[in-house]
Amino acid sequence: MNTTEKFIVQMPKVELHVHLEGSVQPQTLLKLAKRHNVVLPADDIEGLRKWYTFRDFDHFIDIYMAISGCLRAAEDIELIAREFLIGQAEQNIRYSEVTFTPYNQYATSGLGFHEQIDAVNRAREWGEKELGARMGIIMDIPRHIPAKEGGLIAKWAIERYGDGVIAFGLGGPEHGNPPKKFQSAFNQVRAAGIPCILHAGETVGPSSIWEAIEVADTQRIGHGVRAVEDSKLMDYLRDKQIPLEVCPTSNICLKVFPSLSEHSLPQLLGHGLYITINSDDPPMFNTTLTHEYLVGQKTWHWSHDLIQQLVLNAVDVTLLPEHEKIDMRRNFEMEFESLKR
């Protein structure tokens, strides 16, 4: 391991774009399937790992829904949340803002929303106490559901805002499911003072990003990498410093770009946009947040200073109280200086 690799592995980190259900490892899914007598495409770890290997977006959704179908009890939710936090702590990720889609489990297994949030909160408390790894929940609408169901999810978010839930989001297939489909839900949560953070500009271009801003006043853009297709949007994002949650490996797997060398990230950085680095659905894309930084450095020859700035960007745009962000930034800066010696 060279000096830069060691720096990346050891440095403190924050992650803003990672899905709880999408963090479930194959061995955990197999355990859950056996617990609930669910038949999966494979019944051993090797077979499941092969099945997990990314093929296309439809296959990705199939895996995601299979995971949701195995989450049938509160203890299952607590298990995956604890395992997620263990994985984050192993990477020195001190704080994560995690997208969670309780509607999927509610719809497939009848698992109650409050049971799910209570389970996540038990894991959150354990993770902070035992691992020093904290997280907040961005509860999202899966885009493919009927618009009226968005109101139910908005109601859930309002009921638990400040109790684990820190924001309201929108994820899933962009095609045919624009943000305005759920305008009413976004109006409800915004009226309650809840920030919105939407996925946009991944499999659909700039129009999706513009609409996320107009419909929900999104505080960050999940992905946003196709902003390069609209010069006015690039200028707007730069001038407003609306953060982008960029997930490079995910973008390649989902064929947003043919390869890392053709990814828009250098253009986004070069134009002065506010960039953070994230992993999205780590085991599905065979990545981690640490790996994303390692890949970025190897592909684009990032300096230690740029890597540090990308980490601090994430710290500065968390939804933590301002005094906590200031303290975290100060502590991170001290650790970075120590690592550089």
C-alpha positions as CSV (number, residue, x, y, z in Angstrom):
1,M,0.0,0.0,0.0
2,N,1.5,3.3,-1.1
3,T,1.4,6.6,0.9
4,T,-1.7,7.9,-0.8
5,E,-3.6,4.6,-0.5
6,K,-2.8,4.5,3.2
7,F,-3.9,8.1,3.6
8,I,-7.3,7.3,2.0
9,V,-7.8,4.1,4.0
10,Q,-7.0,5.8,7.3
11,M,-8.6,9.2,6.8
12,P,-11.9,10.1,8.6
13,K,-14.9,10.1,6.2
14,V,-18.6,11.1,5.9
15,E,-21.0,9.5,3.5
16,L,-24.2,11.2,2.2
17,H,-25.5,8.9,-0.5
18,V,-25.8,5.2,0.5
19,H,-28.9,3.0,0.7
20,L,-29.6,0.9,3.8
21,E,-31.3,-1.9,1.9
22,G,-28.7,-1.6,-0.8
23,S,-25.9,-2.2,1.7
24,V,-27.1,-5.8,2.6
25,Q,-24.3,-8.3,1.9
26,P,-25.1,-11.6,0.1
27,Q,-24.4,-13.7,3.3
28,T,-26.9,-11.6,5.3
29,L,-29.5,-11.9,2.6
30,L,-29.1,-15.7,2.6
31,K,-29.5,-15.7,6.4
32,L,-32.7,-13.6,6.2
33,A,-34.1,-15.8,3.4
34,K,-33.5,-18.9,5.4
35,R,-35.1,-17.3,8.4
36,H,-38.3,-16.6,6.5
37,N,-38.3,-19.5,4.1
38,V,-37.8,-17.2,1.1
39,V,-36.6,-18.9,-2.1
40,L,-33.7,-16.9,-3.8
41,P,-32.1,-17.6,-7.2
42,A,-29.2,-19.3,-5.3
43,D,-29.0,-21.0,-1.9
44,D,-25.3,-20.6,-1.2
45,I,-23.0,-17.7,-0.8
46,E,-21.0,-18.3,-4.0
47,G,-24.2,-18.5,-6.0
48,L,-25.6,-15.3,-4.4
49,R,-22.4,-13.4,-5.1
50,K,-22.7,-14.3,-8.7
51,W,-26.3,-13.2,-8.7
52,Y,-25.3,-10.0,-7.0
53,T,-22.9,-9.2,-9.9
54,F,-24.4,-6.2,-11.7
55,R,-25.9,-6.9,-15.1
56,D,-28.3,-4.1,-15.9
57,F,-30.7,-1.8,-14.2
58,D,-33.6,-4.3,-14.3
59,H,-31.5,-6.9,-12.6
60,F,-30.4,-4.4,-10.0
61,I,-34.1,-3.6,-9.2
62,D,-34.7,-7.4,-9.0
63,I,-32.0,-7.7,-6.3
64,Y,-33.3,-4.7,-4.4
65,M,-36.8,-6.0,-4.3
66,A,-35.6,-9.5,-3.3
67,I,-33.8,-7.9,-0.3
68,S,-37.0,-6.0,0.6
69,G,-38.9,-9.3,0.4
70,C,-36.6,-10.8,3.0
71,L,-37.0,-8.0,5.5
72,R,-40.1,-9.2,7.2
73,A,-39.6,-8.4,10.9
74,A,-38.2,-5.5,13.0
75,E,-35.2,-7.6,14.0
76,D,-34.3,-8.0,10.3
77,I,-34.2,-4.2,9.9
78,E,-32.1,-3.8,13.1
79,L,-29.7,-6.5,11.8
80,I,-29.0,-4.8,8.5
81,A,-28.7,-1.4,10.1
82,R,-26.1,-2.8,12.7
83,E,-24.2,-4.6,9.9
84,F,-24.2,-1.4,7.9
85,L,-22.8,0.6,10.8
86,I,-20.1,-2.0,11.4
87,G,-19.0,-1.7,7.7
88,Q,-19.0,2.1,8.0
89,A,-16.9,2.0,11.2
90,E,-14.4,-0.3,9.5
91,Q,-13.8,2.4,6.9
92,N,-13.5,5.2,9.5
93,I,-16.8,6.7,8.3
94,R,-17.9,8.7,11.3
95,Y,-21.3,9.8,10.1
96,S,-23.6,8.7,7.3
97,E,-26.9,10.1,5.9
98,V,-28.6,6.9,4.8
99,T,-31.5,6.5,2.3
100,F,-34.1,4.1,3.6
101,T,-37.2,3.0,1.8
102,P,-39.7,1.6,4.4
103,Y,-42.5,1.6,1.9
104,N,-41.0,-1.5,0.1
105,Q,-41.1,-3.6,3.2
106,Y,-44.5,-2.2,4.1
107,A,-45.9,-3.2,0.6
108,T,-44.2,-6.6,0.3
109,S,-44.4,-7.9,3.8
110,G,-46.8,-5.7,5.7
111,L,-44.0,-4.6,8.0
112,G,-45.2,-1.4,9.9
113,F,-43.4,1.8,9.3
114,H,-43.0,2.7,13.0
115,E,-41.6,-0.8,13.7
116,Q,-39.1,-0.2,11.0
117,I,-37.9,3.2,12.3
118,D,-37.8,1.9,15.9
119,A,-35.5,-0.9,14.7
120,V,-33.3,1.5,12.8
121,N,-33.1,3.8,15.9
122,R,-32.1,0.9,18.1
123,A,-29.2,0.2,15.7
124,R,-28.3,3.9,15.5
125,E,-28.0,4.2,19.3
126,W,-26.0,1.0,19.4
127,G,-23.7,2.1,16.6
128,E,-23.0,5.5,18.2
129,K,-22.3,4.0,21.6
130,E,-20.3,0.9,20.6
131,L,-18.6,2.0,17.3
132,G,-18.6,5.8,17.2
133,A,-20.5,5.5,13.9
134,R,-23.5,7.8,13.6
135,M,-26.2,8.0,11.0
136,G,-29.4,9.8,10.1
137,I,-32.2,8.6,7.9
138,I,-33.3,10.1,4.6
139,M,-36.7,8.5,4.1
140,D,-37.6,8.3,0.4
141,I,-40.4,7.6,-2.0
142,P,-39.7,4.8,-4.5
143,R,-40.6,6.5,-7.8
144,H,-42.5,3.6,-9.3
145,I,-45.3,3.6,-6.8
146,P,-48.7,5.4,-7.4
147,A,-48.5,9.1,-6.7
148,K,-51.2,8.9,-3.9
149,E,-48.9,6.6,-1.9
150,G,-46.4,9.5,-1.7
151,G,-48.8,11.2,0.7
152,L,-48.6,8.2,3.0
153,I,-44.8,8.3,3.1
154,A,-44.9,12.0,3.7
155,K,-47.1,11.4,6.6
156,W,-44.7,8.9,8.0
157,A,-41.8,11.3,7.6
158,I,-43.6,14.1,9.4
159,E,-44.5,11.8,12.3
160,R,-40.9,10.7,12.9
161,Y,-39.0,13.8,11.8
162,G,-36.3,14.5,14.3
163,D,-36.5,10.9,15.7
164,G,-34.0,9.3,13.3
165,V,-35.6,10.8,10.2
166,I,-33.6,13.9,9.0
167,A,-34.9,14.4,5.4
168,F,-37.3,13.3,2.7
169,G,-36.1,11.9,-0.6
170,L,-37.0,10.3,-4.0
171,G,-35.2,7.3,-5.5
172,G,-35.7,4.5,-8.0
173,P,-36.2,4.5,-11.8
174,E,-36.3,8.1,-13.1
175,H,-37.8,7.3,-16.5
176,G,-41.5,8.0,-16.4
177,N,-41.4,9.0,-12.8
178,P,-40.5,12.7,-12.6
179,P,-40.4,14.6,-9.3
180,K,-43.7,16.4,-10.1
181,K,-45.5,13.1,-9.8
182,F,-45.1,13.5,-6.1
183,Q,-45.6,17.3,-5.8
184,S,-48.2,16.9,-3.1
185,A,-46.0,14.8,-0.9
186,F,-43.1,17.3,-1.2
187,N,-45.5,20.2,-0.4
188,Q,-46.5,18.4,2.8
189,V,-43.0,17.7,4.1
190,R,-41.7,21.1,3.1
191,A,-44.6,22.7,5.0
192,A,-43.5,20.7,8.0
193,G,-40.0,22.1,7.7
194,I,-38.4,18.9,6.5
195,P,-35.5,19.2,4.0
196,C,-35.8,17.3,0.7
197,I,-32.9,15.5,-1.0
198,L,-33.8,13.9,-4.3
199,H,-32.0,11.6,-6.7
200,A,-31.9,13.2,-10.1
201,G,-29.7,13.5,-13.2
202,E,-28.6,9.9,-13.3
203,T,-30.5,7.8,-15.9
204,V,-32.5,11.0,-17.0
205,G,-30.7,14.1,-18.0
206,P,-30.8,17.8,-16.9
207,S,-34.6,18.1,-16.9
208,S,-34.7,15.8,-13.9
209,I,-32.3,18.0,-12.0
210,W,-34.2,21.2,-12.8
211,E,-37.5,19.6,-11.7
212,A,-36.0,18.3,-8.4
213,I,-35.0,21.9,-7.7
214,E,-38.3,23.4,-8.8
215,V,-40.6,20.9,-7.3
216,A,-38.9,20.1,-4.0
217,D,-36.2,22.8,-3.5
218,T,-33.8,19.8,-3.1
219,Q,-30.9,20.7,-0.8
220,R,-28.6,18.3,-2.5
221,I,-28.7,16.3,-5.7
222,G,-28.3,12.6,-5.5
223,H,-26.0,11.9,-8.5
224,G,-26.6,14.9,-10.8
225,V,-23.8,13.8,-13.0
226,R,-25.7,14.5,-16.3
227,A,-25.8,18.2,-15.5
228,V,-22.9,18.6,-18.0
229,E,-25.5,18.3,-20.7
230,D,-26.9,21.7,-19.9
231,S,-24.5,24.7,-19.6
232,K,-27.1,26.9,-17.9
233,L,-27.7,24.2,-15.3
234,M,-24.0,23.8,-14.7
235,D,-23.8,27.6,-14.1
236,Y,-26.8,27.5,-11.8
237,L,-25.5,24.6,-9.7
238,R,-22.1,26.4,-9.4
239,D,-23.6,29.7,-8.5
240,K,-26.0,28.3,-5.9
241,Q,-23.4,25.7,-4.8
242,I,-26.0,23.0,-4.7
243,P,-24.1,19.9,-3.7
244,L,-23.9,16.8,-5.9
245,E,-23.7,13.3,-4.3
246,V,-21.5,11.6,-7.0
247,C,-21.2,7.8,-7.0
248,P,-18.7,7.0,-9.7
249,T,-18.7,3.2,-9.7
250,S,-22.5,3.1,-9.6
251,N,-22.7,5.4,-12.6
252,I,-20.4,3.1,-14.6
253,C,-22.4,-0.1,-13.6
254,L,-25.7,1.6,-14.5
255,K,-24.1,2.7,-17.9
256,V,-24.6,6.4,-17.3
257,F,-21.1,6.6,-18.7
258,P,-19.1,3.9,-20.6
259,S,-16.1,4.1,-18.3
260,L,-14.5,6.1,-15.5
261,S,-12.3,7.9,-18.1
262,E,-15.4,9.2,-19.7
263,H,-17.2,10.1,-16.4
264,S,-18.3,13.8,-16.0
265,L,-16.7,14.2,-12.6
266,P,-13.6,16.1,-13.9
267,Q,-15.9,18.5,-15.7
268,L,-18.1,19.0,-12.7
269,L,-15.0,19.7,-10.5
270,G,-13.5,21.9,-13.2
271,H,-16.6,24.0,-13.4
272,G,-16.5,24.7,-9.7
273,L,-19.5,22.6,-8.7
274,Y,-19.8,21.4,-5.1
275,I,-18.9,17.7,-5.2
276,T,-19.1,14.9,-2.6
277,I,-18.1,11.3,-3.1
278,N,-20.3,8.3,-2.2
279,S,-20.9,4.6,-2.8
280,D,-24.6,4.3,-3.4
281,D,-25.3,0.5,-3.1
282,P,-21.9,-0.9,-2.1
283,P,-22.2,-4.7,-2.4
284,M,-24.3,-4.5,-5.6
285,F,-21.6,-2.5,-7.3
286,N,-18.7,-4.2,-5.6
287,T,-17.5,-1.0,-4.0
288,T,-17.1,0.9,-0.7
289,L,-16.7,4.6,0.0
290,T,-13.0,3.9,0.6
291,H,-12.8,2.2,-2.8
292,E,-14.5,5.2,-4.5
293,Y,-11.7,7.5,-3.2
294,L,-9.0,5.0,-4.2
295,V,-10.5,4.7,-7.7
296,G,-10.9,8.5,-8.0
297,Q,-7.3,9.0,-7.1
298,K,-6.0,6.3,-9.4
299,T,-8.2,7.5,-12.4
300,W,-7.8,11.2,-12.0
301,H,-4.7,11.6,-9.9
302,W,-6.3,13.4,-7.1
303,S,-4.0,15.2,-4.7
304,H,-4.1,14.8,-0.9
305,D,-5.5,18.3,-0.7
306,L,-8.3,17.6,-3.2
307,I,-9.2,14.3,-1.4
308,Q,-9.3,16.2,1.9
309,Q,-11.5,18.9,0.4
310,L,-14.0,16.3,-1.0
311,V,-14.3,14.8,2.5
312,L,-14.8,18.2,4.1
313,N,-17.3,19.1,1.5
314,A,-19.4,16.2,2.8
315,V,-19.0,17.3,6.4
316,D,-20.1,20.9,5.5
317,V,-23.4,19.8,3.8
318,T,-24.6,17.2,6.3
319,L,-27.9,18.0,8.0
320,L,-26.2,18.0,11.4
321,P,-26.7,21.1,13.6
322,E,-24.2,23.8,12.7
323,H,-22.2,23.5,15.9
324,E,-21.7,19.7,15.3
325,K,-20.5,20.3,11.7
326,I,-18.0,22.9,13.0
327,D,-16.7,20.5,15.6
328,M,-16.5,17.6,13.1
329,R,-14.7,19.8,10.5
330,R,-12.1,20.9,13.2
331,N,-11.5,17.3,14.3
332,F,-11.2,16.1,10.7
333,E,-8.7,18.8,9.8
334,M,-6.6,17.9,12.8
335,E,-6.6,14.2,11.7
336,F,-5.7,15.1,8.1
337,E,-2.8,17.1,9.3
338,S,-1.6,14.2,11.4
339,L,-1.9,11.8,8.5
340,K,0.1,14.0,6.2
341,R,3.1,14.0,8.5
